């Protein structure tokens, strides 16, 4: 009987201990969630945002987040020159949408490159050498003498002549010529 009463007391103690432990764990979870909500609320305030900005402006933190430019350049170069990188770019540029988007995003840089190249004497010399090639000259002659090019030239000329700016310029020239005509006629008599 005595062992039964000891077992009974021991069982009650175990239940109390586990109950208290579970209550402590529930209390811990509640404290954690409350603390988490409080920290998130603090970070959303103006003071919290200001504190984050101050921390992010410290040199030590900046160095951890900002990558070294040489590391970035080396990584890009290595990626682009590897076999997988070459295959990726070939696949990407075979997609018309990607190629168009890339060309559009790089338009200003390409225009500047062409302008810079036209100022380069070595590049200009290479272009002149290409233009002097008899095969290239024959191709240009064929293009310029084609029916399509004649039609394009005609259309361009008509559009240019219909332009209000050109009409005004021609009218000014004709008025100046008409005004100068009597002077020349009176001088000749």
C-alpha positions in Angstrom: 0.0 0.0 0.0 2.8 2.3 0.8 4.3 1.8 -2.7 1.0 2.7 -4.2 0.8 5.9 -2.3 4.4 6.8 -3.3 3.5 6.0 -6.9 0.4 8.1 -6.6 2.3 11.1 -5.2 5.0 10.7 -7.8 2.4 10.6 -10.6 0.9 13.8 -9.3 4.3 15.5 -9.1 5.1 14.5 -12.7 1.8 15.9 -13.9 2.4 19.1 -12.1 5.9 19.4 -13.4 4.9 18.7 -17.1 1.9 21.1 -16.7 4.1 23.8 -15.5 6.7 23.2 -18.2 4.0 23.3 -20.9 2.6 26.5 -19.4 6.2 28.0 -19.4 6.6 27.0 -23.0 3.3 28.6 -24.0 4.3 31.7 -22.1 7.6 31.7 -23.9 5.9 31.5 -27.3 3.5 34.3 -26.3 6.5 36.5 -25.2 8.3 35.8 -28.4 5.3 36.7 -30.6 4.6 39.8 -28.6 8.3 40.9 -28.8 8.3 40.2 -32.5 5.2 42.3 -33.1 6.7 45.1 -31.0 10.0 45.1 -32.9 8.2 45.1 -36.3 6.0 48.0 -35.1 9.1 49.9 -33.9 10.8 49.4 -37.3 7.8 50.8 -39.1 8.0 54.1 -37.2 10.0 57.1 -38.4 12.5 56.6 -35.6 12.9 52.9 -36.5 13.5 53.8 -40.2 16.0 56.5 -39.2 17.9 54.0 -37.0 18.1 51.5 -39.9 19.4 54.3 -42.2 22.0 55.3 -39.7 23.2 51.7 -39.3 23.2 51.2 -43.1 25.3 54.4 -43.6 28.2 53.1 -41.4 31.3 52.2 -43.4 31.6 48.7 -41.9 28.0 47.8 -42.9 28.5 49.4 -46.4 31.5 47.3 -47.0 29.6 44.1 -46.2 26.8 45.0 -48.6 28.7 46.7 -51.5 30.6 44.4 -53.7 34.0 45.2 -55.0 33.7 46.5 -58.6 36.6 44.3 -59.7 34.9 41.2 -58.2 31.8 42.0 -60.1 33.7 42.6 -63.4 35.7 39.4 -63.0 32.6 37.4 -62.3 30.7 38.8 -65.3 33.7 38.3 -67.6 34.1 34.7 -66.3 30.4 33.9 -66.7 30.2 35.4 -70.2 33.3 33.7 -71.6 32.6 30.2 -70.2 31.0 27.7 -72.5 27.7 27.7 -70.5 27.7 31.5 -70.6 28.2 31.5 -74.4 25.4 29.0 -74.8 23.1 31.1 -72.6 23.7 34.3 -74.6 23.3 32.5 -77.9 19.9 31.1 -76.7 18.9 34.5 -75.2 19.7 36.4 -78.4 17.8 33.8 -80.6 14.7 35.0 -78.8 13.4 38.0 -80.8 11.7 39.6 -77.7 15.0 39.5 -75.7 17.0 40.7 -78.6 14.6 43.6 -79.2 14.6 44.6 -75.5 18.4 44.4 -75.3 18.8 46.5 -78.4 16.3 49.1 -77.1 18.0 49.3 -73.7 21.4 49.8 -75.3 20.4 52.2 -78.0 22.0 55.3 -76.5 25.3 53.4 -75.8 25.4 52.1 -79.4 24.7 55.6 -80.9 27.5 57.0 -78.7 29.8 54.2 -79.8 29.2 54.9 -83.5 29.7 58.6 -83.0 33.0 58.0 -81.2 34.1 55.5 -83.9 33.4 58.0 -86.7 35.9 60.4 -85.0 38.5 57.7 -84.8 41.0 58.0 -87.8 41.8 54.3 -87.8 38.2 53.3 -87.9 37.5 55.8 -90.7 40.4 54.5 -92.6 39.0 51.0 -92.4 35.6 52.2 -93.6 37.2 54.0 -96.6 39.2 50.9 -97.4 36.0 48.8 -97.4 34.2 51.5 -99.6 37.1 51.3 -102.2 36.7 47.6 -102.6 35.4 47.0 -106.2 33.0 44.3 -105.0 31.4 46.7 -102.4 31.2 49.5 -105.1 29.3 47.1 -107.4 26.9 46.2 -104.7 26.3 49.9 -103.9 25.7 50.6 -107.6 23.2 47.8 -107.8 21.4 49.1 -104.8 21.3 52.7 -105.9 20.2 51.8 -109.4 17.4 49.5 -108.2 13.8 50.2 -108.8 13.1 50.3 -105.1 15.8 52.9 -104.5 14.5 55.1 -107.2 11.0 54.9 -105.8 12.4 55.6 -102.3 14.3 58.6 -103.6 11.2 59.9 -105.4 9.0 59.5 -102.4 11.6 61.2 -100.1 11.9 64.1 -102.5 8.2 64.6 -102.7 7.8 64.4 -98.9 10.6 66.9 -98.5 9.1 69.3 -101.0 5.7 69.1 -99.3 7.3 70.1 -96.0 6.2 73.5 -94.8 9.8 74.4 -93.8 11.0 73.7 -97.3 8.1 75.5 -98.9 8.9 78.6 -96.8 12.6 78.4 -97.7 11.8 78.2 -101.4 9.3 81.1 -101.2 12.0 83.2 -99.5 14.5 82.4 -102.2 12.0 83.2 -104.9 11.1 86.6 -103.3 14.8 87.5 -102.9 15.4 86.6 -106.6 12.3 88.6 -107.7 13.5 91.6 -105.6 17.0 91.4 -107.1 15.6 91.2 -110.8 14.6 94.9 -111.2 18.0 96.0 -109.9 19.8 94.0 -112.4 17.5 95.2 -115.2 18.0 98.9 -114.4 21.7 98.5 -114.2 21.9 96.9 -117.6 20.2 100.0 -119.4 
